[in-house]
Amino acid sequence: MRVAQLALPVALVTIFASCSAPRKLRESQARNAQLDSLYRATYGKLRTCEEDAARAAASYKDKMTNLTEQQQQLKTNNSQMLDHLKELSVISSSQAESIKKSLDNIGAKDAYIKDLQSAIARKDSLNMQLVMNLKGAIGNMDDKDINIKIDKGVVYIDISDKLLFKSGSYDINERAKEVLGKVAKVLIAQPDIEFMVEGHTDNVPYRPNVLLDNWDLSVKRATSVVRILQNQYNIPPARMTAAGRSEYLPIASNDTPEGKAANRRTRIVILPQLDQFFKLLEKPAN
């Protein structure tokens, strides 16, 4: 009876032990899987850190190489500067004074150039203002009949001869006096301006009569315009020059009627103020 009582607990312990073994195995396997996953993740991070460290080391090496090269270049430059200073130390006082004067002259020339540029800019501005005033006075006339422009710093007023004269004539018509009056109003308001009136023709030979040729016709037309500006609009004659260019300065081909019409014109050229220009070209005082 005593033996039977002892056998029962032993059997129960054996049964419980045999049931818990698979559970512990499963827990150990799950733990091993977690540790393996952690190991792999940690190893991956280690490899990344090693690669980053290798790149940083390479970059650092490159920077050190560049800094070493720059340091060497600075040493070379310093040596060259020291050699140059040694050469300068043998310059005499008279040579040093000469160098100073040269530098002063360079500064004076630079200021002179800036003055010239400023004067040219002022001249261009005045020319533009003159053109705007002339166009405002003329109004909405066809550019084929009257054209106002700036070319190479000079103001030109081209007036078609059909507005001024009959064909082959140098007598000014009534319509021309109206056009010239508008131009004269602007010119007389600029007392410092001098101008030249040029007569131009096409290449059709002029039939000799009172006039000899196109030279004669172009000059006569210029003087007719000058007389109107002087006698009717009181522009001082000392401000004007009359000239003829005949057929030798065309602005279009004489092979077409339109080209010939364009070439038959009277041009008023606003003359540059040469006295002021030559003053600008004078040697600077310094």
C-alpha positions as CSV (number, residue, x, y, z in Angstrom):
1,M,0.0,0.0,0.0
2,R,2.9,2.4,0.8
3,V,4.6,1.6,-2.5
4,A,1.4,2.3,-4.4
5,Q,1.1,5.7,-2.8
6,L,4.6,6.7,-3.8
7,A,4.3,5.6,-7.3
8,L,1.5,7.8,-8.2
9,P,3.2,11.2,-7.6
10,V,6.3,10.0,-9.5
11,A,4.2,9.2,-12.4
12,L,2.5,12.5,-12.4
13,V,5.9,14.4,-12.3
14,T,7.1,12.3,-15.2
15,I,4.0,13.2,-17.2
16,F,4.3,16.9,-16.5
17,A,8.0,17.0,-17.4
18,S,7.4,15.2,-20.7
19,C,4.7,17.9,-21.6
20,S,6.8,21.0,-20.8
21,A,9.9,20.0,-22.9
22,P,8.4,20.9,-26.4
23,R,7.3,24.3,-25.1
24,K,10.7,25.2,-23.8
25,L,12.2,24.1,-27.1
26,R,9.9,26.3,-29.0
27,E,10.7,29.3,-26.7
28,S,14.4,28.6,-27.3
29,Q,14.0,28.5,-31.0
30,A,12.1,31.8,-31.1
31,R,14.7,33.4,-28.9
32,N,17.5,32.1,-31.3
33,A,15.6,33.6,-34.3
34,Q,15.3,37.0,-32.6
35,L,19.0,36.9,-31.7
36,D,19.9,35.9,-35.3
37,S,17.8,38.8,-36.7
38,L,19.4,41.3,-34.2
39,Y,22.8,39.9,-35.2
40,R,22.2,40.4,-38.9
41,A,20.9,44.0,-38.4
42,T,23.8,44.9,-36.2
43,Y,26.3,43.4,-38.7
44,G,24.6,45.5,-41.5
45,K,25.0,48.7,-39.5
46,L,28.6,47.7,-38.9
47,R,29.3,47.4,-42.6
48,T,27.6,50.7,-43.3
49,C,29.8,52.4,-40.6
50,E,32.9,50.8,-42.1
51,E,32.0,52.1,-45.6
52,D,31.2,55.6,-44.3
53,A,34.5,55.6,-42.4
54,A,36.4,54.6,-45.6
55,R,34.8,57.4,-47.6
56,A,35.5,59.9,-44.9
57,A,39.1,58.8,-44.7
58,A,39.4,59.1,-48.5
59,S,37.8,62.6,-48.5
60,Y,40.1,63.7,-45.6
61,K,43.1,62.5,-47.5
62,D,42.1,64.5,-50.6
63,K,41.6,67.6,-48.5
64,M,44.9,67.2,-46.8
65,T,46.5,66.8,-50.3
66,N,44.8,70.0,-51.5
67,L,45.8,71.9,-48.4
68,T,49.4,70.7,-48.8
69,E,49.5,71.8,-52.4
70,Q,48.0,75.2,-51.4
71,Q,50.6,75.6,-48.7
72,Q,53.4,74.8,-51.1
73,Q,52.0,77.4,-53.6
74,L,51.8,80.0,-50.9
75,K,55.4,79.3,-50.0
76,T,56.4,79.7,-53.7
77,N,54.5,83.0,-54.0
78,N,56.1,84.3,-50.8
79,S,59.5,83.5,-52.1
80,Q,58.7,85.3,-55.4
81,M,57.5,88.3,-53.5
82,L,60.6,88.4,-51.4
83,D,62.8,88.2,-54.5
84,H,60.7,91.0,-56.1
85,L,61.1,93.2,-53.0
86,K,64.8,92.6,-53.1
87,E,64.9,93.8,-56.7
88,L,62.8,96.9,-55.7
89,S,65.2,97.7,-52.9
90,V,67.8,98.7,-55.5
91,I,65.6,101.3,-57.2
92,S,67.0,104.8,-56.8
93,S,64.9,107.7,-55.4
94,S,64.8,109.3,-58.9
95,Q,63.4,106.1,-60.4
96,A,60.9,105.9,-57.6
97,E,59.8,109.4,-58.4
98,S,59.5,108.6,-62.1
99,I,57.3,105.6,-61.2
100,K,55.1,107.8,-59.0
101,K,54.7,110.4,-61.9
102,S,53.8,107.6,-64.3
103,L,51.1,106.4,-61.9
104,D,49.8,110.0,-61.5
105,N,49.6,110.4,-65.2
106,I,47.7,107.1,-65.5
107,G,45.2,108.4,-63.0
108,A,44.9,111.8,-64.8
109,K,44.3,110.0,-68.2
110,D,41.7,107.8,-66.6
111,A,39.8,110.9,-65.3
112,Y,40.2,112.5,-68.7
113,I,38.7,109.5,-70.4
114,K,35.8,109.5,-68.0
115,D,35.2,113.3,-68.7
116,L,35.2,112.5,-72.5
117,Q,32.7,109.7,-72.0
118,S,30.5,112.0,-69.9
119,A,30.6,114.7,-72.5
120,I,29.7,112.3,-75.3
121,A,26.8,111.0,-73.2
122,R,25.6,114.6,-72.7
123,K,25.9,115.2,-76.5
124,D,24.0,112.1,-77.3
125,S,21.3,113.1,-74.8
126,L,21.0,116.6,-76.4
127,N,20.8,115.1,-79.9
128,M,18.0,112.8,-78.8
129,Q,16.2,115.7,-77.3
130,L,16.6,117.8,-80.5
131,V,15.2,114.9,-82.6
132,M,12.2,114.5,-80.3
133,N,11.5,118.3,-80.5
134,L,11.8,118.2,-84.3
135,K,9.5,115.3,-84.6
136,G,7.0,116.9,-82.2
137,A,7.1,120.1,-84.3
138,I,6.7,118.3,-87.6
139,G,3.8,116.2,-86.5
140,N,2.5,113.1,-88.3
141,M,4.1,113.7,-91.7
142,D,5.0,110.7,-93.8
143,D,8.6,109.5,-93.2
144,K,9.0,109.2,-97.0
145,D,8.6,113.0,-97.2
146,I,10.5,114.0,-94.1
147,N,12.8,111.8,-92.1
148,I,14.7,112.9,-88.9
149,K,17.4,110.6,-87.6
150,I,20.7,110.3,-85.7
151,D,23.6,108.6,-87.6
152,K,27.0,108.3,-85.9
153,G,26.2,111.0,-83.5
154,V,25.0,113.6,-86.1
155,V,21.4,114.7,-86.5
156,Y,20.0,114.7,-90.1
157,I,16.7,116.1,-91.4
158,D,15.9,114.8,-94.9
159,I,13.1,116.6,-96.7
160,S,11.8,115.2,-100.0
161,D,12.0,117.6,-102.9
162,K,8.4,117.0,-103.7
163,L,7.6,119.0,-100.5
164,L,9.9,121.8,-101.5
165,F,10.3,122.2,-105.3
166,K,8.8,121.4,-108.6
167,S,10.7,119.0,-110.8
168,G,13.9,120.6,-112.2
169,S,13.2,123.8,-110.3
170,Y,14.8,125.5,-107.3
171,D,11.8,127.8,-106.6
172,I,10.3,126.9,-103.2
173,N,6.6,126.3,-103.1
174,E,4.1,127.5,-100.5
175,R,3.8,124.1,-98.8
176,A,7.5,124.0,-98.3
177,K,7.4,127.3,-96.3
178,E,5.1,125.6,-93.8
179,V,7.4,122.6,-93.4
180,L,10.5,124.8,-93.1
181,G,8.7,127.1,-90.6
182,K,8.2,124.1,-88.3
183,V,11.9,123.1,-88.5
184,A,13.0,126.7,-88.1
185,K,11.0,127.0,-84.9
186,V,13.0,124.3,-83.3
187,L,16.4,125.4,-84.7
188,I,16.0,129.1,-83.6
189,A,15.3,127.9,-80.1
190,Q,18.8,126.4,-80.0
191,P,21.0,129.4,-80.6
192,D,24.3,127.4,-80.2
193,I,23.4,125.1,-83.0
194,E,24.9,125.6,-86.5
195,F,23.7,123.6,-89.5
196,M,24.4,122.9,-93.1
197,V,21.7,122.7,-95.8
198,E,22.6,120.2,-98.5
199,G,21.0,119.9,-101.9
200,H,20.8,116.4,-103.4
201,T,19.6,115.2,-106.9
202,D,19.0,111.9,-108.7
203,N,21.3,110.9,-111.6
204,V,19.1,112.2,-114.4
205,P,21.2,114.7,-116.3
206,Y,19.9,118.3,-116.0
207,R,19.2,119.9,-119.3
208,P,21.3,123.0,-119.6
209,N,19.4,126.2,-119.5
210,V,19.8,128.7,-116.7
211,L,21.5,126.0,-114.6
212,L,24.5,124.1,-115.9
213,D,24.0,120.6,-114.3
214,N,22.9,118.7,-111.2
215,W,25.7,120.3,-109.2
216,D,24.3,123.7,-110.0
217,L,20.7,122.6,-109.3
218,S,21.6,121.0,-105.9
219,V,23.5,124.2,-104.8
220,K,20.6,126.5,-105.9
221,R,18.1,124.4,-104.0
222,A,20.2,124.6,-100.8
223,T,20.6,128.4,-101.1
224,S,16.9,128.7,-101.7
225,V,16.2,127.0,-98.4
226,V,18.8,129.0,-96.6
227,R,17.3,132.3,-97.8
228,I,13.8,131.3,-96.6
229,L,15.2,130.4,-93.1
230,Q,17.1,133.7,-93.0
231,N,14.5,136.1,-94.5
232,Q,11.2,134.7,-93.3
233,Y,12.2,132.9,-90.0
234,N,15.1,135.1,-88.9
235,I,17.7,132.5,-88.4
236,P,21.1,134.2,-88.3
237,P,23.0,133.6,-91.5
238,A,26.2,132.9,-89.6
239,R,24.7,129.7,-88.3
240,M,24.0,128.3,-91.7
241,T,26.0,126.8,-94.6
242,A,24.6,126.0,-98.0
243,A,26.1,123.2,-100.0
244,G,25.3,121.0,-103.0
245,R,26.1,117.2,-103.3
246,S,24.5,116.7,-106.8
247,E,23.8,113.0,-107.5
248,Y,26.9,111.6,-105.8
249,L,25.6,110.8,-102.3
250,P,22.4,108.7,-103.0
251,I,20.5,106.9,-100.3
252,A,18.7,104.5,-102.7
253,S,19.2,103.0,-106.2
254,N,18.5,105.3,-109.1
255,D,17.3,102.3,-111.1
256,T,13.7,102.8,-110.0
257,P,11.4,105.8,-109.9
258,E,11.0,105.3,-106.1
259,G,14.8,105.3,-105.6
260,K,15.2,108.5,-107.7
261,A,12.4,110.2,-105.6
262,A,14.2,109.2,-102.4
263,N,17.5,110.7,-103.7
264,R,16.0,114.0,-104.7
265,R,16.0,115.6,-101.2
266,T,17.2,118.5,-99.2
267,R,19.2,117.5,-96.1
268,I,19.7,119.7,-93.0
269,V,22.8,118.5,-91.1
270,I,23.2,119.7,-87.5
271,L,26.9,120.5,-87.4
272,P,29.0,119.3,-84.4
273,Q,30.4,122.0,-82.2
274,L,34.0,121.5,-83.1
275,D,35.3,124.2,-80.8
276,Q,33.9,122.4,-77.7
277,F,35.1,119.1,-79.1
278,F,38.7,120.4,-79.5
279,K,38.6,121.7,-75.9
280,L,37.7,118.2,-74.8
281,L,40.7,116.9,-76.7
282,E,43.1,119.3,-75.0
283,K,45.7,117.7,-72.8
284,P,44.5,117.6,-69.2
285,A,46.0,120.3,-66.9
286,N,47.7,117.7,-64.7
